[in-house]
């Protein structure tokens, strides 16, 4: 039986840390029924601990995975060898909502598509780590463990050195390195849709820490294939790297959604001309599509000629007849995911469905098989949290942050999210979950 | 082969003044193995700084930004095109042309119609099948100006059974793609009704142009401005205006003249 290294006592006082985070505005916003609500992302003070040995393996596996995903993206938007060689069926690529033909033939600076990858993992009860999902568009959440660690450090300064915890304060330096490496001449900027965005706290926090400008689209404009920022005095300065926190479809109304008012008209011209690094690149959605996930181990083999170090959760594609049969026969032990949804939406556990609902879902899988994937439910390792003064066990995952610049590096920390509902496996912050600090041990 | 002088002009009246105007125009004819362009003139009133790129579909895109108050905006393009559709055109194939796009996505009624109609076509040749579908669309639809608009999808046009060249083209693209034939939307100028025209190219080891509105081959009378998956990729004029005005009206004129 695997025994996870564990700290069972809270580090600092969770209530105080939560109160401080609330005062600093460490919140996230959600839209529910058309209204915007800001809420706290509850912090639990018992850290998740990852042993040095576990992290070493995880690190190698994540670097390998993200390198292969970046190669896949380059290939898809250029020569398409992986399709021609029959490794990934063409349909999966071109039907994917994340595939953008407007990016065909466009090469991002230094060939990097996914600069910041948020890879979601879970640890099973036997200690094995499984990849649940790749997030290569705008993975958010790095700022929460950063600020929580900062506060915990004030509350209990000795705990971190006594336990040989790797310092995670380097995230901003890693991010700045990536921006500097890809910068095409000019300043670094973070593009935010504004304070009503779910992750606005993070945008402002990261801008401050990376010494980047925090900008909204009306402060930016394009002229002669160059992106400029105009400041309050009217002075214009060139932007060479844009860490955008606006999704692809709203980024340039001249190329994508024509009615977008939060985008920068003609930004695509600048990108096409190689005059700005857009972080992350456009069109990455084709590689983090839940349907493409199934093929990532094959990509690793194909591009790197290596065996995958980290495993995918056992996944079935009803697109293949054989898998469809298995999925329909074993519906109640599988989790069914709609490939076009994110944030924990569109996830259904077969065992939760009864009668008419079950038949309806089975029928959807039968008739729209490309839309779904099915996975075995992994028995996650539970982590202790404090609820109403008592320790209880809850499901948790880990979002690891992998940054690709001159090298691909894994941040020795991450966002551990847990479900507050004892019966739920869904840990997304938008579904009401909480988070913990993630410790990586240095020995 | 034909030599054609062409002009195209759009005049935009914006009512009250706008302060910022950004645009991306696909109004400059493409240069490829079937089409050569000379004496190209591009004119803007008021004069505005522009820059040019080629998009991922191979189209010339003229972009610009005007940040002075204005209530009128006129641009025109003119030149001479030498068109020779007998030359084989193989450039610009993209696999996405095999798949339905936003504007061509069929609904259940269209799928049912497709299943019925395809029984009528015994041929396995791509070109013959494409001609069959062009004929089918042409018989199904009746041409009626102003019956649809730029946002009309092929599914909506199918339910109306009437429309303009854009709707004919979208419907043909839907059926060709259901039939597994790679095809693309073409926007351009032609010697026929309307200031601009649209038709379809399908791929049968080379691109072949077909006009479902007139149920004929797109010959040397057709000048290509842009190509893409559907109308959205090809819009001649895409712009965004920032200001207090909401009303705008647009007058488009074009003329073609063959040089003997």
Contacts between the chains, C-beta under 8 A, distances in Angstrom:
chain1	res1	chain2	res2	distance
A	80	B	95	7.1
A	83	B	95	7.5
A	90	B	95	6.1
A	90	B	98	7.9
A	91	B	99	7.9
A	93	B	95	7.9
A	94	B	95	5.7
A	94	B	96	5.2
A	94	B	98	7.2
A	94	B	99	4.7
A	95	B	99	6.1
A	99	B	96	7.4
A	101	B	56	6.1
A	101	B	57	7.4
A	101	B	94	6.1
A	101	B	96	4.5
A	101	B	229	6.6
A	101	B	233	7.8
A	102	B	55	7.0
A	102	B	56	5.4
A	102	B	233	7.7
A	103	B	56	6.5
A	104	B	56	3.9
A	104	B	57	7.9
A	104	B	94	6.0
A	104	B	96	7.9
A	105	B	56	5.5
A	106	B	56	6.7
A	221	B	22	8.0
A	221	B	65	6.4
A	221	B	67	7.9
A	222	B	22	7.6
A	222	B	63	7.5
A	222	B	65	6.6
A	223	B	49	6.9
A	223	B	51	7.8
A	223	B	65	6.0
A	224	B	49	7.2
A	224	B	51	4.9
A	225	B	51	5.5
A	225	B	53	7.1
A	253	B	238	7.9
A	253	B	240	5.3
A	254	B	22	6.7
A	254	B	23	7.4
A	254	B	24	4.0
A	254	B	63	6.9
A	254	B	238	5.5
A	254	B	239	8.0
A	254	B	240	7.3
A	255	B	24	7.5
A	255	B	55	7.9
A	258	B	238	6.4
A	258	B	240	7.6
A	265	B	22	3.5
A	265	B	24	7.8
A	265	B	65	7.2
A	265	B	240	5.4
A	266	B	22	6.0
A	266	B	24	6.3
A	266	B	63	4.8
A	266	B	65	7.2
A	269	B	24	8.0
A	269	B	51	6.9
A	269	B	53	5.2
A	269	B	61	7.6
A	269	B	63	5.4
A	272	B	53	5.8
A	272	B	55	7.8
A	273	B	53	7.0
